[in-house]
Amino acid sequence: MDVPLNATWLETFTTLGDVMSFTRTAERLNMTQPGVSQHIRKLEDQLGQPLLLRDGKRLALTEAGEHLRQVGLRRRQEELHLRQRLGRDDPGQGQVRIGCSGGFALLLWPALRAHLQSHPGLQMSLVAMPARSMERALSDGELDLAIMHAPSSMARLESRQIGQDQIRLLLPPGSAAQVEPDTLRELPFVGHPDGQSLLARVWRRNFSGTLPEAEPRVFINQIGQILLPVEAGLGYTALPESALRALSGASQQSVTVANLPNPLSDPLWLIAPQQEAEPARLHPIRDIISEVAASLAEAPAPAR
């Protein structure tokens, strides 16, 4: 009679498959690296097949290893469902992993921080990443929730619209809020990773003629600093309302928000894996995200 797989060894291997590092696996499971290696060897001996391919310090799963990892992932999910059915899914315990844009992360964090302070048993991961990466991470079980600007096309993910994020054109202090195309052509652009694409969309919707194509005079990769060159009069930029709301201090108060004749907004969608029973700890997090998204429509930033 075949001996059942040891649940502890299987969880060790599944965690190794998640992070592909003996060091990180040992840290995550509060084990030693030799202990992790011992569990993997015992599984390989029991199954009679290698589970890992090693190329120097790089690891990869063999075909048998990938099959075993899927068994481990299903076991985790079945255990979660069992705990939920038995009423042991504590809404104040466990890990919550969220992906979104950098601007929305800044806006969302204060509300999440308050929730964490009230629930010391929760662990939180809030990661800024591109939409395509968020979909893959949700599908692979690396994220619990994501906020995106479009519904997911993946069958295993569910999408619910929770709000709108208006795109703002931000001008140096003292600028007229009623902006003209010629004015923008004369101003340098303050670039950031999404800057040119946001500007192109605002321009197509509001102005005729050729979009200014000059290289940005300043390029900022840190969202918390994007308004600084605008405040200093070095150019103008385009940002979502969520990012503008999240930025505090003199920069936010002094720049001019253009009055656009045809406002442009991006929808906000809350994306999550389809689950028969979602962990209880995610329910209040969903509510917090939805409230923050809805707040963007309550009091739009006035022209300055």
VEXZADREN-500895 format. One record per residue (C-alpha): residue number from 1; residue in three letters; chain; x, y, z. Coordinates in Angstrom, 2 decimals, always signed. Example, Ala and Ser with C-alpha at 12.3 -4.5 7.8 and 13.67 -1.06 7.14 Angstrom:
<nodes>
[node 1; 'ala'; 'A'; [+12.30; -4.50; +7.80]],
[node 2; 'ser'; 'A'; [+13.67; -1.06; +7.14]],
</nodes>
This chain:
<nodes>
[node 1; 'met'; 'A'; [+0.00; +0.00; +0.00]],
[node 2; 'asp'; 'A'; [+1.36; +3.45; -0.99]],
[node 3; 'val'; 'A'; [+2.28; +5.70; +1.90]],
[node 4; 'pro'; 'A'; [+0.40; +9.07; +1.85]],
[node 5; 'leu'; 'A'; [+2.44; +12.18; +1.18]],
[node 6; 'asn'; 'A'; [+3.58; +13.98; +4.31]],
[node 7; 'ala'; 'A'; [+1.56; +17.21; +4.53]],
[node 8; 'thr'; 'A'; [+4.47; +19.19; +6.04]],
[node 9; 'trp'; 'A'; [+6.89; +18.10; +3.33]],
[node 10; 'leu'; 'A'; [+4.29; +18.95; +0.68]],
[node 11; 'glu'; 'A'; [+3.75; +22.45; +2.08]],
[node 12; 'thr'; 'A'; [+7.53; +23.00; +2.15]],
[node 13; 'phe'; 'A'; [+7.79; +21.99; -1.50]],
[node 14; 'thr'; 'A'; [+4.76; +24.09; -2.50]],
[node 15; 'thr'; 'A'; [+6.27; +27.14; -0.81]],
[node 16; 'leu'; 'A'; [+9.56; +26.47; -2.59]],
[node 17; 'gly'; 'A'; [+7.61; +26.36; -5.85]],
[node 18; 'asp'; 'A'; [+6.09; +29.76; -4.97]],
[node 19; 'val'; 'A'; [+9.38; +31.58; -4.33]],
[node 20; 'met'; 'A'; [+11.98; +29.34; -6.08]],
[node 21; 'ser'; 'A'; [+14.54; +29.97; -3.37]],
[node 22; 'phe'; 'A'; [+15.67; +27.75; -0.50]],
[node 23; 'thr'; 'A'; [+16.61; +30.83; +1.54]],
[node 24; 'arg'; 'A'; [+13.24; +32.55; +1.11]],
[node 25; 'thr'; 'A'; [+11.38; +29.27; +1.72]],
[node 26; 'ala'; 'A'; [+13.24; +28.78; +4.98]],
[node 27; 'glu'; 'A'; [+12.46; +32.36; +6.04]],
[node 28; 'arg'; 'A'; [+8.79; +32.08; +5.12]],
[node 29; 'leu'; 'A'; [+8.34; +28.77; +6.99]],
[node 30; 'asn'; 'A'; [+10.63; +29.67; +9.90]],
[node 31; 'met'; 'A'; [+12.91; +26.74; +9.06]],
[node 32; 'thr'; 'A'; [+16.58; +26.22; +8.34]],
[node 33; 'gln'; 'A'; [+17.78; +25.74; +4.75]],
[node 34; 'pro'; 'A'; [+19.01; +22.20; +5.55]],
[node 35; 'gly'; 'A'; [+15.52; +21.45; +6.88]],
[node 36; 'val'; 'A'; [+13.97; +22.59; +3.60]],
[node 37; 'ser'; 'A'; [+16.43; +20.48; +1.62]],
[node 38; 'gln'; 'A'; [+15.65; +17.46; +3.79]],
[node 39; 'his'; 'A'; [+11.91; +17.73; +3.11]],
[node 40; 'ile'; 'A'; [+12.53; +17.95; -0.64]],
[node 41; 'arg'; 'A'; [+14.84; +14.91; -0.58]],
[node 42; 'lys'; 'A'; [+12.29; +12.88; +1.37]],
[node 43; 'leu'; 'A'; [+9.59; +13.71; -1.19]],
[node 44; 'glu'; 'A'; [+11.89; +12.80; -4.07]],
[node 45; 'asp'; 'A'; [+12.76; +9.51; -2.36]],
[node 46; 'gln'; 'A'; [+9.09; +8.74; -1.73]],
[node 47; 'leu'; 'A'; [+8.03; +9.55; -5.30]],
[node 48; 'gly'; 'A'; [+11.14; +8.05; -6.91]],
[node 49; 'gln'; 'A'; [+11.59; +11.06; -9.20]],
[node 50; 'pro'; 'A'; [+13.55; +14.34; -9.11]],
[node 51; 'leu'; 'A'; [+11.38; +17.37; -8.41]],
[node 52; 'leu'; 'A'; [+13.91; +20.14; -9.08]],
[node 53; 'leu'; 'A'; [+16.38; +21.08; -11.79]],
[node 54; 'arg'; 'A'; [+19.41; +23.02; -10.55]],
[node 55; 'asp'; 'A'; [+21.56; +25.25; -12.76]],
[node 56; 'gly'; 'A'; [+24.00; +26.89; -10.40]],
[node 57; 'lys'; 'A'; [+21.83; +28.93; -8.05]],
[node 58; 'arg'; 'A'; [+18.82; +28.86; -10.39]],
[node 59; 'leu'; 'A'; [+15.98; +26.44; -9.72]],
[node 60; 'ala'; 'A'; [+13.28; +25.05; -11.96]],
[node 61; 'leu'; 'A'; [+10.61; +22.41; -11.42]],
[node 62; 'thr'; 'A'; [+10.71; +19.13; -13.27]],
[node 63; 'glu'; 'A'; [+7.49; +17.87; -14.83]],
[node 64; 'ala'; 'A'; [+6.91; +15.74; -11.73]],
[node 65; 'gly'; 'A'; [+7.67; +18.77; -9.57]],
[node 66; 'glu'; 'A'; [+5.09; +20.89; -11.36]],
[node 67; 'his'; 'A'; [+2.46; +18.15; -10.93]],
[node 68; 'leu'; 'A'; [+3.30; +17.94; -7.23]],
[node 69; 'arg'; 'A'; [+3.12; +21.72; -6.86]],
[node 70; 'gln'; 'A'; [-0.41; +21.68; -8.29]],
[node 71; 'val'; 'A'; [-1.33; +19.04; -5.70]],
[node 72; 'gly'; 'A'; [+0.07; +21.30; -2.98]],
[node 73; 'leu'; 'A'; [-1.86; +24.34; -4.25]],
[node 74; 'arg'; 'A'; [-5.10; +22.34; -4.33]],
[node 75; 'arg'; 'A'; [-4.45; +21.07; -0.81]],
[node 76; 'arg'; 'A'; [-4.04; +24.66; +0.41]],
[node 77; 'gln'; 'A'; [-7.31; +25.66; -1.23]],
[node 78; 'glu'; 'A'; [-9.16; +22.66; +0.18]],
[node 79; 'glu'; 'A'; [-7.83; +23.43; +3.68]],
[node 80; 'leu'; 'A'; [-8.98; +27.04; +3.32]],
[node 81; 'his'; 'A'; [-12.46; +25.94; +2.29]],
[node 82; 'leu'; 'A'; [-12.59; +23.49; +5.18]],
[node 83; 'arg'; 'A'; [-11.66; +26.20; +7.70]],
[node 84; 'gln'; 'A'; [-14.28; +28.51; +6.21]],
[node 85; 'arg'; 'A'; [-16.97; +25.82; +6.48]],
[node 86; 'leu'; 'A'; [-15.96; +25.16; +10.09]],
[node 87; 'gly'; 'A'; [-16.17; +28.84; +10.92]],
[node 88; 'arg'; 'A'; [-12.45; +29.24; +11.59]],
[node 89; 'asp'; 'A'; [-11.83; +31.85; +8.88]],
[node 90; 'asp'; 'A'; [-11.05; +34.83; +11.11]],
[node 91; 'pro'; 'A'; [-11.56; +38.18; +9.30]],
[node 92; 'gly'; 'A'; [-8.83; +39.69; +11.46]],
[node 93; 'gln'; 'A'; [-6.16; +37.08; +10.68]],
[node 94; 'gly'; 'A'; [-4.07; +36.16; +7.66]],
[node 95; 'gln'; 'A'; [-2.45; +37.76; +4.64]],
[node 96; 'val'; 'A'; [-4.02; +40.16; +2.13]],
[node 97; 'arg'; 'A'; [-2.18; +40.90; -1.13]],
[node 98; 'ile'; 'A'; [-3.33; +43.83; -3.30]],
[node 99; 'gly'; 'A'; [-2.07; +45.13; -6.65]],
[node 100; 'cys'; 'A'; [-2.88; +48.53; -8.18]],
[node 101; 'ser'; 'A'; [-1.35; +51.60; -9.81]],
[node 102; 'gly'; 'A'; [+1.13; +53.67; -7.84]],
[node 103; 'gly'; 'A'; [-1.25; +56.64; -7.55]],
[node 104; 'phe'; 'A'; [-4.14; +54.57; -6.28]],
[node 105; 'ala'; 'A'; [-1.80; +52.79; -3.84]],
[node 106; 'leu'; 'A'; [-0.87; +56.16; -2.30]],
[node 107; 'leu'; 'A'; [-4.53; +57.09; -1.96]],
[node 108; 'leu'; 'A'; [-5.56; +53.69; -0.60]],
[node 109; 'trp'; 'A'; [-2.81; +53.21; +1.96]],
[node 110; 'pro'; 'A'; [-4.10; +55.50; +4.76]],
[node 111; 'ala'; 'A'; [-7.42; +53.61; +4.88]],
[node 112; 'leu'; 'A'; [-5.64; +50.25; +4.84]],
[node 113; 'arg'; 'A'; [-3.24; +51.43; +7.54]],
[node 114; 'ala'; 'A'; [-6.15; +52.28; +9.83]],
[node 115; 'his'; 'A'; [-7.64; +48.81; +9.25]],
[node 116; 'leu'; 'A'; [-4.30; +47.14; +9.98]],
[node 117; 'gln'; 'A'; [-3.92; +49.10; +13.20]],
[node 118; 'ser'; 'A'; [-7.28; +47.73; +14.34]],
[node 119; 'his'; 'A'; [-6.44; +44.14; +13.33]],
[node 120; 'pro'; 'A'; [-2.91; +43.19; +14.48]],
[node 121; 'gly'; 'A'; [-3.33; +39.65; +13.14]],
[node 122; 'leu'; 'A'; [-3.48; +40.84; +9.51]],
[node 123; 'gln'; 'A'; [-0.53; +41.01; +7.14]],
[node 124; 'met'; 'A'; [-0.74; +43.37; +4.17]],
[node 125; 'ser'; 'A'; [+1.07; +43.53; +0.82]],
[node 126; 'leu'; 'A'; [+0.23; +46.55; -1.38]],
[node 127; 'val'; 'A'; [+2.14; +46.45; -4.67]],
[node 128; 'ala'; 'A'; [+2.16; +48.90; -7.58]],
[node 129; 'met'; 'A'; [+2.40; +47.04; -10.89]],
[node 130; 'pro'; 'A'; [+1.18; +47.11; -14.52]],
[node 131; 'ala'; 'A'; [-2.28; +45.72; -15.29]],
[node 132; 'arg'; 'A'; [-0.95; +42.75; -17.27]],
[node 133; 'ser'; 'A'; [+1.26; +41.72; -14.35]],
[node 134; 'met'; 'A'; [-1.70; +42.04; -11.97]],
[node 135; 'glu'; 'A'; [-3.79; +39.63; -14.05]],
[node 136; 'arg'; 'A'; [-1.02; +37.04; -14.10]],
[node 137; 'ala'; 'A'; [-0.43; +37.43; -10.36]],
[node 138; 'leu'; 'A'; [-4.15; +37.00; -9.61]],
[node 139; 'ser'; 'A'; [-4.37; +33.94; -11.84]],
[node 140; 'asp'; 'A'; [-1.25; +32.41; -10.26]],
[node 141; 'gly'; 'A'; [-2.54; +32.97; -6.73]],
[node 142; 'glu'; 'A'; [+0.06; +35.65; -5.93]],
[node 143; 'leu'; 'A'; [-2.54; +38.42; -5.41]],
[node 144; 'asp'; 'A'; [-5.94; +38.39; -3.71]],
[node 145; 'leu'; 'A'; [-7.32; +41.62; -5.17]],
[node 146; 'ala'; 'A'; [-6.34; +44.13; -7.85]],
[node 147; 'ile'; 'A'; [-7.61; +47.53; -8.98]],
[node 148; 'met'; 'A'; [-7.40; +47.99; -12.75]],
[node 149; 'his'; 'A'; [-8.72; +50.37; -15.40]],
[node 150; 'ala'; 'A'; [-10.48; +47.63; -17.39]],
[node 151; 'pro'; 'A'; [-12.27; +44.37; -16.60]],
[node 152; 'ser'; 'A'; [-10.22; +41.23; -16.85]],
[node 153; 'ser'; 'A'; [-10.56; +39.02; -19.91]],
[node 154; 'met'; 'A'; [-9.43; +35.93; -18.00]],
[node 155; 'ala'; 'A'; [-12.22; +33.44; -17.29]],
[node 156; 'arg'; 'A'; [-10.92; +32.60; -13.81]],
[node 157; 'leu'; 'A'; [-11.13; +36.22; -12.66]],
[node 158; 'glu'; 'A'; [-14.22; +38.22; -11.73]],
[node 159; 'ser'; 'A'; [-14.51; +41.99; -12.32]],
[node 160; 'arg'; 'A'; [-16.69; +44.63; -10.66]],
[node 161; 'gln'; 'A'; [-16.63; +48.33; -11.49]],
[node 162; 'ile'; 'A'; [-16.20; +50.48; -8.38]],
[node 163; 'gly'; 'A'; [-15.61; +54.01; -9.62]],
[node 164; 'gln'; 'A'; [-14.04; +56.46; -12.05]],
[node 165; 'asp'; 'A'; [-10.60; +58.10; -11.97]],
[node 166; 'gln'; 'A'; [-10.55; +61.43; -13.82]],
[node 167; 'ile'; 'A'; [-7.40; +62.40; -15.73]],
[node 168; 'arg'; 'A'; [-6.14; +65.84; -14.71]],
[node 169; 'leu'; 'A'; [-3.96; +68.27; -16.66]],
[node 170; 'leu'; 'A'; [-1.76; +70.07; -14.10]],
[node 171; 'leu'; 'A'; [-0.17; +73.45; -14.88]],
[node 172; 'pro'; 'A'; [+2.41; +75.63; -13.08]],
[node 173; 'pro'; 'A'; [+1.20; +77.96; -10.32]],
[node 174; 'gly'; 'A'; [-0.56; +81.07; -11.58]],
[node 175; 'ser'; 'A'; [-1.52; +79.52; -14.92]],
[node 176; 'ala'; 'A'; [-4.99; +80.16; -16.30]],
[node 177; 'ala'; 'A'; [-7.28; +77.19; -15.71]],
[node 178; 'gln'; 'A'; [-8.83; +77.71; -19.17]],
[node 179; 'val'; 'A'; [-5.90; +76.31; -21.09]],
[node 180; 'glu'; 'A'; [-5.36; +76.70; -24.85]],
[node 181; 'pro'; 'A'; [-3.45; +74.34; -27.17]],
[node 182; 'asp'; 'A'; [-0.88; +77.01; -28.03]],
[node 183; 'thr'; 'A'; [-0.15; +77.49; -24.33]],
[node 184; 'leu'; 'A'; [+0.63; +73.80; -23.94]],
[node 185; 'arg'; 'A'; [+2.81; +73.81; -27.05]],
[node 186; 'glu'; 'A'; [+4.94; +76.52; -25.46]],
[node 187; 'leu'; 'A'; [+5.27; +74.73; -22.11]],
[node 188; 'pro'; 'A'; [+7.71; +71.87; -21.48]],
[node 189; 'phe'; 'A'; [+6.18; +68.58; -20.38]],
[node 190; 'val'; 'A'; [+7.07; +66.94; -17.07]],
[node 191; 'gly'; 'A'; [+7.30; +63.27; -17.94]],
[node 192; 'his'; 'A'; [+6.62; +60.16; -15.86]],
[node 193; 'pro'; 'A'; [+6.02; +56.50; -16.84]],
[node 194; 'asp'; 'A'; [+2.35; +57.06; -17.81]],
[node 195; 'gly'; 'A'; [+2.69; +60.73; -18.68]],
[node 196; 'gln'; 'A'; [+2.83; +60.69; -22.48]],
[node 197; 'ser'; 'A'; [-0.03; +58.21; -22.86]],
[node 198; 'leu'; 'A'; [-2.25; +60.23; -20.49]],
[node 199; 'leu'; 'A'; [-1.41; +63.48; -22.28]],
[node 200; 'ala'; 'A'; [-2.17; +61.94; -25.68]],
[node 201; 'arg'; 'A'; [-5.62; +60.84; -24.53]],
[node 202; 'val'; 'A'; [-6.44; +64.22; -22.96]],
[node 203; 'trp'; 'A'; [-5.23; +66.02; -26.10]],
[node 204; 'arg'; 'A'; [-7.28; +63.89; -28.52]],
[node 205; 'arg'; 'A'; [-10.42; +64.48; -26.47]],
[node 206; 'asn'; 'A'; [-10.03; +68.22; -25.93]],
[node 207; 'phe'; 'A'; [-7.79; +69.85; -28.52]],
[node 208; 'ser'; 'A'; [-7.30; +69.93; -32.27]],
[node 209; 'gly'; 'A'; [-4.00; +70.11; -34.05]],
[node 210; 'thr'; 'A'; [-0.75; +68.34; -33.42]],
[node 211; 'leu'; 'A'; [+0.15; +66.96; -30.01]],
[node 212; 'pro'; 'A'; [+3.38; +68.46; -28.64]],
[node 213; 'glu'; 'A'; [+6.07; +65.83; -29.19]],
[node 214; 'ala'; 'A'; [+9.11; +67.43; -27.59]],
[node 215; 'glu'; 'A'; [+11.16; +65.35; -25.17]],
[node 216; 'pro'; 'A'; [+10.15; +65.97; -21.54]],
[node 217; 'arg'; 'A'; [+12.28; +68.64; -19.90]],
[node 218; 'val'; 'A'; [+12.08; +66.66; -16.68]],
[node 219; 'phe'; 'A'; [+11.29; +62.96; -16.20]],
[node 220; 'ile'; 'A'; [+10.27; +61.71; -12.74]],
[node 221; 'asn'; 'A'; [+9.90; +58.03; -11.89]],
[node 222; 'gln'; 'A'; [+8.79; +58.58; -8.27]],
[node 223; 'ile'; 'A'; [+5.09; +59.39; -8.15]],
[node 224; 'gly'; 'A'; [+5.39; +61.33; -4.92]],
[node 225; 'gln'; 'A'; [+7.74; +63.83; -6.63]],
[node 226; 'ile'; 'A'; [+5.99; +64.39; -9.97]],
[node 227; 'leu'; 'A'; [+4.35; +67.66; -8.93]],
[node 228; 'leu'; 'A'; [+7.59; +69.25; -7.67]],
[node 229; 'pro'; 'A'; [+8.86; +70.42; -11.10]],
[node 230; 'val'; 'A'; [+5.32; +71.58; -12.01]],
[node 231; 'glu'; 'A'; [+5.20; +73.63; -8.81]],
[node 232; 'ala'; 'A'; [+8.62; +75.08; -9.72]],
[node 233; 'gly'; 'A'; [+7.27; +76.26; -13.08]],
[node 234; 'leu'; 'A'; [+9.36; +73.81; -15.12]],
[node 235; 'gly'; 'A'; [+6.43; +72.43; -17.10]],
[node 236; 'tyr'; 'A'; [+3.04; +70.74; -16.96]],
[node 237; 'thr'; 'A'; [+1.94; +67.13; -16.63]],
[node 238; 'ala'; 'A'; [-1.04; +64.78; -16.63]],
[node 239; 'leu'; 'A'; [-2.03; +62.60; -13.66]],
[node 240; 'pro'; 'A'; [-5.07; +60.62; -12.51]],
[node 241; 'glu'; 'A'; [-7.22; +62.24; -9.84]],
[node 242; 'ser'; 'A'; [-6.30; +59.39; -7.46]],
[node 243; 'ala'; 'A'; [-2.61; +60.34; -7.66]],
[node 244; 'leu'; 'A'; [-3.40; +64.04; -7.24]],
[node 245; 'arg'; 'A'; [-5.54; +63.34; -4.15]],
[node 246; 'ala'; 'A'; [-2.80; +61.19; -2.65]],
[node 247; 'leu'; 'A'; [-0.10; +63.85; -2.96]],
[node 248; 'ser'; 'A'; [-0.03; +66.16; +0.02]],
[node 249; 'gly'; 'A'; [+1.82; +69.35; +0.78]],
[node 250; 'ala'; 'A'; [+2.47; +72.61; -0.99]],
[node 251; 'ser'; 'A'; [+2.86; +71.09; -4.46]],
[node 252; 'gln'; 'A'; [-0.70; +69.80; -4.60]],
[node 253; 'gln'; 'A'; [-2.12; +73.09; -3.31]],
[node 254; 'ser'; 'A'; [-0.19; +75.43; -5.61]],
[node 255; 'val'; 'A'; [-0.42; +73.86; -9.07]],
[node 256; 'thr'; 'A'; [-3.30; +74.75; -11.37]],
[node 257; 'val'; 'A'; [-5.78; +72.08; -12.43]],
[node 258; 'ala'; 'A'; [-6.91; +72.81; -16.00]],
[node 259; 'asn'; 'A'; [-10.62; +73.13; -16.76]],
[node 260; 'leu'; 'A'; [-11.00; +70.73; -19.67]],
[node 261; 'pro'; 'A'; [-14.06; +71.11; -21.93]],
[node 262; 'asn'; 'A'; [-14.31; +67.34; -22.31]],
[node 263; 'pro'; 'A'; [-13.23; +65.61; -19.08]],
[node 264; 'leu'; 'A'; [-11.68; +62.20; -19.40]],
[node 265; 'ser'; 'A'; [-11.96; +59.39; -16.84]],
[node 266; 'asp'; 'A'; [-10.68; +55.85; -16.47]],
[node 267; 'pro'; 'A'; [-13.02; +53.31; -14.89]],
[node 268; 'leu'; 'A'; [-11.80; +51.56; -11.77]],
[node 269; 'trp'; 'A'; [-12.43; +47.80; -11.61]],
[node 270; 'leu'; 'A'; [-11.92; +45.54; -8.62]],
[node 271; 'ile'; 'A'; [-10.57; +42.21; -9.89]],
[node 272; 'ala'; 'A'; [-10.37; +38.98; -7.89]],
[node 273; 'pro'; 'A'; [-10.09; +35.23; -8.51]],
[node 274; 'gln'; 'A'; [-13.40; +33.42; -8.74]],
[node 275; 'gln'; 'A'; [-13.83; +31.47; -5.50]],
[node 276; 'glu'; 'A'; [-16.61; +29.37; -4.07]],
[node 277; 'ala'; 'A'; [-15.97; +30.94; -0.65]],
[node 278; 'glu'; 'A'; [-13.75; +34.00; -0.39]],
[node 279; 'pro'; 'A'; [-11.73; +34.39; +2.83]],
[node 280; 'ala'; 'A'; [-13.54; +36.57; +5.36]],
[node 281; 'arg'; 'A'; [-10.52; +38.83; +5.78]],
[node 282; 'leu'; 'A'; [-11.02; +40.10; +2.22]],
[node 283; 'his'; 'A'; [-14.60; +41.32; +2.79]],
[node 284; 'pro'; 'A'; [-13.69; +44.50; +4.75]],
[node 285; 'ile'; 'A'; [-10.76; +45.12; +2.38]],
[node 286; 'arg'; 'A'; [-13.17; +45.06; -0.57]],
[node 287; 'asp'; 'A'; [-15.34; +47.61; +1.23]],
[node 288; 'ile'; 'A'; [-12.36; +49.88; +1.94]],
[node 289; 'ile'; 'A'; [-11.21; +49.78; -1.69]],
[node 290; 'ser'; 'A'; [-14.73; +50.49; -2.94]],
[node 291; 'glu'; 'A'; [-15.14; +53.43; -0.53]],
[node 292; 'val'; 'A'; [-11.83; +54.97; -1.59]],
[node 293; 'ala'; 'A'; [-12.73; +54.57; -5.28]],
[node 294; 'ala'; 'A'; [-16.17; +56.11; -4.73]],
[node 295; 'ser'; 'A'; [-14.62; +59.07; -2.90]],
[node 296; 'leu'; 'A'; [-12.99; +60.21; -6.15]],
[node 297; 'ala'; 'A'; [-16.41; +61.20; -7.48]],
[node 298; 'glu'; 'A'; [-17.62; +62.95; -4.31]],
[node 299; 'ala'; 'A'; [-15.58; +66.17; -4.47]],
[node 300; 'pro'; 'A'; [-13.49; +66.60; -7.62]],
[node 301; 'ala'; 'A'; [-10.40; +68.74; -7.25]],
[node 302; 'pro'; 'A'; [-11.30; +72.37; -8.04]],
[node 303; 'ala'; 'A'; [-9.47; +74.46; -10.58]],
[node 304; 'arg'; 'A'; [-6.58; +76.34; -8.98]],
</nodes>
